[in-house]
């Protein structure tokens, strides 16, 4: 391939990334659920005919993007006996073939150019309700957690599957929002397809195959170069998370060889009887993300970059078999990067950030009028974040969703969806771990029902009994707290009740510190005090 051809292909690669960005923007602008529209809890990407991911949208979460990379081949295998046609769209929320729990809807659409299959577009999004017990850890099997949609047609040759829509309406609490999101997902793929066809016709390329070969060969070479610069060997780490009623142990052994990085989770806890289990597809997604953050953060994410990382786990909390309950797979799954990074910190001392809050402090609220009072019912999902761990050379980011990467949801948008009031949302002083570089702060959120209303809420919080640990001499971040405004302690997981006149108070954990606290610069300490990040001078 000549230099001119290389330049041409690079331009087309950049165009392809723009295509999937527009694909994701379509979903953001048309979604009904606030978790998608405001928080960006989604993914979008384009795949070749074999189901290999070529490009992903920057908007989205690692848990969605990297599981979607494995999900598309599951669709192709399941539909092997089907005749794919223009206008087809397929859907599933299978936790083991999609993104790890029933609340995430994955849609895949074949892309045709002059009646020849050239690739696929795929997208995922978290919908507000899938029926069952609701978004929580209380189910004892996946059968209790909501409606299950096997890989099937959402639309056949452009004709929407009305039977599926009727089933959805009969099984979910917010049918208009959920079905609206299904249409948004389908539209998202359709926009990607149209833009891809326009690009290929403009440049006179009849298939994606030459561009795919260029993308994969360049990505593979770049990743191999980065792995070659790493030390060789094996390093281990373990950590505890709160679990549901018993602590959960996560263990990881990271092995770096000549051409790959392998992570094995042998030694992690067995399957839980509660809905905090993680299907292997989701464990892989966040383990790969952790490695990529260290090894190749600036290399585009696609099938070739992910192929350099192999993930294994025995049956257990991080490789939960069907029909284990998995609704809150993100709570434990978001801890996977910290346990992997802890092992990499031994391979690359002084280069890896401290532990952070990890799991999002999401709260799902089911609000209703008090008996005999007028009012409205609503399902409200609110995303909140604790602090990130301090980094080598930099303080941790406060109230930041790492590793998930979702946005903070505006209070106005949250209050608009249901009869609740967010009375308080502010940074939590003194929550960042001490160190030469301070851990990021958590936040305090106070939520109450409107007058004449009450609500049940699903607690899905961690780092309440096991705070984030510091690194290289840094102190631990503050543990989280869940309580009512009168001081009544509440459980960090499970459905619970907030009556009219009371408020739910969440104090999200702070990130761990990095380095010896005695080495923190005096001007940094003075700035912390001046900004209210700490409440007093250190003794």
C-alpha positions in Angstrom: 0.0 0.0 0.0 1.4 3.4 -1.0 1.8 6.4 1.3 -1.2 8.0 -0.6 -3.3 4.9 0.1 -2.3 5.0 3.8 -3.3 8.6 4.1 -6.6 7.9 2.3 -7.4 5.0 4.7 -6.5 7.1 7.7 -8.9 9.8 6.6 -11.6 7.2 6.1 -10.9 5.8 9.6 -11.4 9.2 11.0 -14.6 9.5 9.0 -15.8 6.2 10.4 -15.3 7.5 14.0 -17.4 10.5 13.0 -20.1 8.2 11.7 -20.4 6.4 15.1 -20.3 9.6 17.0 -23.3 10.8 15.0 -24.9 7.4 15.7 -24.4 8.0 19.4 -25.6 11.6 19.2 -28.8 10.4 17.7 -29.5 8.2 20.6 -28.7 11.0 23.1 -31.0 13.4 21.4 -34.0 11.0 20.9 -33.8 8.8 24.1 -36.7 9.0 26.5 -34.9 7.8 29.6 -32.9 10.4 31.5 -30.1 7.9 32.2 -29.5 7.8 28.4 -30.3 11.4 27.5 -28.6 13.1 30.4 -26.0 10.7 31.6 -24.8 9.0 28.4 -25.4 5.5 29.7 -25.0 4.0 26.2 -22.7 2.8 23.5 -22.6 2.8 19.7 -20.3 1.2 17.2 -19.7 -0.2 13.7 -18.6 -3.8 13.0 -17.4 -5.7 9.9 -19.2 -8.7 8.4 -17.6 -11.1 10.9 -18.8 -9.0 13.8 -15.4 -7.5 14.7 -15.7 -3.9 16.1 -14.1 -1.4 13.8 -14.9 1.8 15.7 -16.8 2.9 18.8 -18.3 6.3 19.7 -16.4 8.2 22.3 -19.7 8.8 24.1 -20.5 5.8 26.2 -19.3 3.5 29.0 -16.6 0.8 28.9 -19.2 -1.6 30.3 -21.4 -1.1 27.3 -18.7 -0.6 24.6 -16.6 -3.6 25.4 -19.5 -6.0 26.1 -21.1 -4.9 22.8 -17.8 -5.9 21.1 -18.5 -9.5 22.3 -22.3 -9.3 21.8 -22.4 -8.8 18.0 -20.8 -12.2 17.3 -23.5 -13.7 19.6 -26.2 -12.1 17.3 -24.5 -13.4 14.2 -24.3 -16.9 15.6 -28.0 -16.9 16.8 -29.2 -15.6 13.4 -27.1 -17.9 11.3 -30.1 -19.6 9.8 -32.0 -16.3 9.2 -31.9 -14.4 5.9 -30.7 -11.0 6.8 -32.3 -8.2 4.8 -32.1 -4.4 4.6 -34.3 -2.9 7.3 -33.8 -5.7 9.8 -33.0 -4.8 13.4 -32.3 -7.4 16.1 -32.5 -7.0 19.9 -31.7 -8.7 23.1 -31.2 -8.0 26.8 -29.7 -11.4 27.6 -27.2 -10.7 30.4 -24.8 -13.4 29.1 -25.0 -12.4 25.4 -25.5 -8.7 25.9 -24.1 -6.3 28.5 -24.5 -8.2 31.8 -28.1 -7.4 33.1 -31.6 -7.1 31.8 -31.9 -3.3 32.0 -29.5 -2.9 29.1 -31.0 -3.2 25.6 -28.6 -4.1 22.8 -29.7 -3.6 19.2 -27.8 -4.8 16.1 -28.7 -3.9 12.5 -27.1 -5.3 9.4 -25.8 -2.8 6.9 -26.2 -3.4 3.2 -24.7 -1.6 0.2 -26.5 -2.5 -3.1 -28.0 -5.6 -1.4 -24.6 -6.9 -0.2 -24.0 -7.2 3.5 -21.0 -5.0 4.4 -21.2 -4.9 8.2 -23.3 -4.2 11.3 -24.2 -1.3 13.5 -24.8 -1.9 17.2 -25.9 0.2 20.2 -26.9 -0.3 23.8 -28.7 1.7 26.4 -30.0 1.3 29.9 -33.8 1.6 30.1 -35.6 2.7 33.2 -37.6 -0.5 33.8 -37.8 -4.1 32.7 -40.5 -5.2 35.1 -39.9 -7.9 37.7 -38.6 -6.7 41.1 -37.2 -3.6 39.6 -33.6 -2.4 39.5 -32.1 -3.9 42.7 -30.2 -6.7 44.3 -33.1 -8.5 45.9 -33.9 -11.1 43.2 -32.7 -14.7 43.8 -32.5 -15.5 40.1 -32.6 -13.7 36.8 -36.2 -14.9 36.4 -37.2 -12.5 39.1 -35.4 -9.5 37.7 -37.6 -8.7 34.7 -38.6 -9.6 31.2 -36.0 -11.6 29.2 -35.7 -10.9 25.5 -33.8 -13.5 23.6 -32.0 -12.5 20.4 -34.9 -11.8 18.0 -36.2 -9.3 15.5 -37.2 -5.8 16.6 -38.0 -5.0 13.0 -38.1 -7.3 9.9 -37.4 -5.5 6.6 -38.5 -2.2 8.3 -41.7 -3.6 9.8 -41.6 -3.3 13.7 -42.4 -6.4 15.7 -45.7 -5.4 17.2 -46.0 -8.6 19.3 -42.7 -7.6 21.1 -44.1 -4.2 21.8 -47.3 -5.6 23.3 -45.2 -7.9 25.5 -43.2 -4.9 26.7 -46.3 -2.9 27.5 -47.7 -5.7 29.6 -44.5 -6.2 31.6 -42.9 -2.9 32.4 -44.0 0.0 34.7 -43.0 2.8 32.3 -44.0 1.4 28.8 -43.9 4.8 27.0 -40.3 5.5 28.1 -39.1 1.9 27.5 -40.7 1.6 24.0 -39.5 5.1 23.1 -36.0 4.0 23.9 -36.4 0.9 21.7 -37.3 3.2 18.8 -34.3 5.5 19.7 -31.9 2.6 19.6 -33.2 1.5 16.2 -33.0 5.0 14.8 -29.4 5.3 16.1 -28.3 2.3 14.0 -30.2 3.6 11.0 -28.4 6.9 11.1 -25.1 5.1 11.3 -26.0 3.0 8.3 -27.0 5.9 6.2 -23.8 7.9 6.9 -21.6 4.8 6.2 -23.2 4.3 2.8 -22.8 7.9 2.0 -19.1 7.7 2.9 -18.4 4.5 0.9 -20.3 5.8 -2.2 -18.4 9.1 -2.0 -15.0 7.4 -2.0 -16.0 4.6 -4.4 -15.3 1.8 -2.0 -17.8 -1.1 -2.4 -17.0 -2.9 0.8 -15.6 -2.2 4.3 -13.0 -5.0 4.1 -10.0 -3.0 3.0 -10.6 -0.3 5.6 -11.1 -3.0 8.3 -7.8 -4.6 7.4 -6.1 -1.2 7.6 -7.6 -0.5 11.0 -6.8 -3.9 12.5 -3.3 -4.1 11.2 -2.3 -0.6 12.4 -4.0 -1.1 15.8 -2.4 -4.5 16.4 1.1 -3.1 15.6 0.6 -0.2 17.9 -0.6 -2.3 20.8 2.2 -4.9 20.3 4.7 -2.0 20.5 3.3 -0.9 23.9 3.2 -4.4 25.3 6.8 -4.9 24.3 7.8 -2.0 26.5 6.2 -3.5 29.6 8.1 -5.7 32.2 7.6 -9.5 31.9 6.1 -11.5 34.8 3.1 -12.1 37.0 1.7 -9.9 39.8 -1.3 -10.4 42.0 -3.7 -8.2 44.0 -6.9 -8.7 46.0 -9.4 -6.4 47.6 -12.7 -6.6 49.6 -16.0 -4.9 48.7 -19.0 -4.7 50.9 -21.1 -7.3 49.2 -24.7 -7.7 50.2 -24.7 -9.3 53.6 -21.1 -10.6 53.5 -17.9 -9.0 52.1 -16.9 -10.0 48.6 -13.3 -10.9 47.8 -11.9 -10.0 44.4 -8.6 -11.4 43.4 -6.6 -10.9 40.2 -3.3 -12.2 38.8 -2.0 -10.1 35.9 0.5 -11.8 33.6 2.4 -9.9 30.9 4.1 -12.0 28.1 5.6 -11.1 24.8 2.4 -10.5 22.9 -0.5 -10.2 25.4 -1.7 -9.3 28.9 -3.7 -11.9 30.7 -5.8 -11.4 33.8 -7.1 -14.4 35.8 -9.6 -13.9 38.7 -9.1 -17.2 40.4 -9.5 -16.7 44.2 -12.5 -14.4 43.9 -15.7 -15.1 45.9 -18.2 -17.7 44.8 -21.6 -16.8 43.3 -23.8 -14.7 45.6 -27.4 -15.5 46.3 -28.2 -11.8 45.7 -28.3 -9.8 42.5 -24.7 -8.5 42.6 -23.2 -11.3 40.4 -21.3 -10.4 37.3 -21.5 -12.4 34.0 -18.0 -12.9 32.5 -18.8 -10.7 29.5 -19.0 -7.7 31.9 -15.9 -8.7 33.9 -14.0 -8.9 30.7 -15.2 -5.4 29.6 -13.9 -3.7 32.7 -10.7 -5.7 33.0 -9.8 -4.9 29.5 -10.6 -1.2 30.2 -8.2 -1.1 33.2 -5.4 -2.7 31.1 -6.0 -0.3 28.2 -5.9 2.7 30.5 -2.3 1.8 31.4 -1.0 0.1 28.3 -2.6 2.0 25.4 -4.9 4.8 26.5 -4.4 6.8 23.2 -4.9 3.9 20.8 -8.4 3.6 19.3 -10.6 0.9 20.9 -11.5 -1.9 18.5 -11.4 -5.6 18.0 -7.6 -5.6 17.4 -6.8 -3.7 20.6 -9.1 -5.8 22.7 -7.6 -9.0 21.3 -4.3 -8.4 23.0 -6.0 -8.8 26.4 -7.3 -12.2 27.6 -9.5 -12.6 30.7 -10.3 -15.7 32.6 -12.3 -16.5 35.7 -13.6 -19.7 37.4 -17.4 -19.9 38.0 -18.1 -17.4 40.8 -19.0 -13.8 41.5 -17.0 -12.6 38.4 -18.2 -15.4 36.2 -21.8 -16.0 37.2 -23.7 -18.7 35.3 -27.3 -18.5 34.2 -29.7 -18.2 36.1 -27.8 -16.3 38.8 -29.3 -12.9 39.7 -27.2 -10.1 38.0 -29.3 -7.0 38.2 -26.6 -5.0 40.0 -23.7 -6.5 38.2 -22.2 -3.0 37.8 -21.6 -2.6 41.6 -19.0 -5.4 41.7 -18.1 -5.0 38.1 -17.0 -1.4 38.6 -14.5 -2.6 41.2 -12.7 -4.8 38.7 -10.5 -2.0 37.4 -9.2 -1.2 40.9 -8.3 -4.9 41.6 -6.5 -5.1 38.2 -4.8 -1.7 38.6 -3.6 -2.8 42.0 -1.7 -5.7 40.4 -0.3 -3.5 37.7 0.9 -1.1 40.4 3.3 -3.8 41.4 4.6 -4.2 37.9 4.8 -0.4 37.3 5.5 1.1 40.8 4.7 4.8 41.2 2.7 4.9 38.0 -0.9 3.8 38.9 -3.6 5.8 40.6 -5.0 4.9 44.0 -8.3 3.1 44.6 -11.5 5.2 44.2 -15.2 4.9 44.9 -15.5 2.6 41.9 -19.2 1.7 41.8 -21.6 4.4 40.9 -23.9 5.5 43.7 -27.0 5.1 41.6 -30.4 5.3 43.3 -33.6 3.9 41.7 -36.7 5.5 43.2 -40.2 4.1 42.9 -42.4 7.1 44.0 -46.2 7.1 44.6 -48.9 9.2 46.3 -49.5 8.5 50.0 -52.7 6.4 50.3 -55.8 8.6 49.8 -53.7 11.5 48.4 -53.7 12.8 44.8 -50.5 12.6 42.9 -48.5 10.6 40.4 -46.4 7.5 40.3 -43.0 7.4 38.7 -39.8 5.4 38.3 -36.7 7.7 38.8 -33.1 6.7 38.2 -30.4 9.0 39.4 -26.7 8.6 38.8 -24.2 9.8 41.4 -20.4 9.4 41.8 -17.8 9.3 44.6 -14.2 10.4 44.3 -11.5 9.1 42.1 -8.2 7.9 43.6 -5.3 10.3 43.6 -2.9 10.0 40.6 0.9 10.1 40.5 1.5 13.8 40.4 -2.2 14.9 40.6 -5.0 15.0 43.1 -8.0 12.7 42.4 -11.0 14.0 40.6 -14.0 14.7 42.8 -17.5 13.3 42.3 -16.3 11.7 39.0 -17.7 8.5 37.5 -14.6 6.3 37.1 -14.5 3.7 35.6 -18.0 4.0 34.1 -17.6 7.5 32.6 -21.2 8.5 32.7 -22.2 12.1 33.1 -23.7 13.7 36.2 -27.5 14.0 35.7 -28.8 17.5 36.2 -31.0 17.9 39.2 -33.7 19.6 37.2 -33.9 16.7 34.8 -34.1 14.2 37.7 -36.9 16.2 39.5 -38.8 16.5 36.3 -39.2 12.7 36.0 -41.0 12.2 39.3 -42.5 13.6 42.5 -39.1 14.0 44.3 -37.0 17.0 45.5 -33.2 17.0 45.6 -32.6 19.2 48.6 -28.8 19.0 48.6 -26.0 17.9 46.3 -22.6 19.1 47.2 -19.0 18.0 47.6 -18.2 16.1 50.8 -15.4 17.8 52.8 -12.7 15.6 54.3 -13.7 12.6 52.2 -10.5 12.5 50.1 -7.7 10.3 51.4 -4.6 12.1 52.6 -1.4 11.9 50.6 1.2 13.9 48.7 -1.7 13.9 46.3 -5.2 14.0 47.8 -7.9 11.6 46.8 -11.0 13.1 45.1 -14.0 14.1 47.2 -17.2 12.2 47.4 -20.5 14.1 47.5 -23.5 14.4 49.7 -27.0 14.0 48.2 -30.3 14.6 50.0 -33.5 13.5 48.4 -37.1 13.6 49.7 -40.6 12.9 48.3 -42.8 15.8 47.4 -45.7 16.6 49.8 -48.3 13.9 49.7 -45.9 11.3 48.3 -43.6 8.6 49.6 -41.1 6.3 47.9 -39.3 3.0 47.9 -35.7 3.1 46.7 -33.2 0.5 45.6 -29.9 1.0 47.4 -27.0 -0.1 45.2 -24.0 1.3 47.0 -20.6 0.0 48.0 -17.5 1.2 49.9 -19.5 1.6 53.0 -17.6 -0.9 55.2 -14.6 -1.2 52.9 -13.3 2.3 51.9 -11.0 2.9 48.9 -7.4 2.3 49.8 -4.5 4.7 49.2 -1.4 3.9 47.2 2.3 4.3 48.0 1.7 5.6 51.6 -1.5 7.5 50.9 -4.5 7.3 53.2 -7.8 5.7 52.6 -10.8 7.7 51.3 -13.8 8.2 53.6 -16.3 5.3 53.6 -19.8 5.9 52.3 -22.9 6.5 54.5 -26.6 5.7 53.8 -29.1 7.1 56.2 -32.3 9.1 56.7 -32.1 12.8 57.6 -32.9 11.9 61.3 -29.8 9.8 61.4 -31.5 6.4 61.0 -28.9 4.1 59.3 -30.0 2.3 56.2 -28.6 -0.7 54.3 -26.2 -0.1 51.4 -28.1 -2.6 49.2 -31.7 -3.6 48.8 -35.2 -2.0 48.5 -36.1 0.3 51.4 -38.8 2.9 52.3 -38.7 6.7 52.7 -42.0 8.1 54.1 -43.5 11.5 53.5 -41.6 14.1 55.5 -38.3 12.3 55.6 -35.3 12.5 53.3 -32.7 10.0 52.1 -29.1 11.1 52.7 -26.3 9.6 50.7 -22.6 10.4 51.5 -20.6 8.9 48.6 -17.0 7.7 49.4 -13.9 9.7 48.6 -10.9 8.4 46.7 -7.6 7.1 48.3 -4.6 9.3 48.5 -1.3 8.8 46.7 2.2 9.1 48.4 3.3 10.2 51.8 1.0 12.9 53.3 4.0 14.6 54.9 5.2 15.4 51.4 2.1 17.4 50.4 3.0 20.9 49.4 2.0 23.6 51.9 0.3 25.6 49.2 -1.8 22.6 48.2 -2.9 22.2 51.9 -3.7 25.9 52.1 -5.8 25.7 48.9 -7.7 22.6 50.2 -8.6 24.6 53.4 -9.5 27.7 51.4 -11.8 25.8 49.1 -13.5 23.8 51.8 -12.1 20.4 50.6 -10.9 19.9 54.2 -12.5 21.4 57.3 -9.3 22.0 59.4 -5.6 22.3 59.1 -3.7 19.0 59.8 -2.2 18.7 63.2 
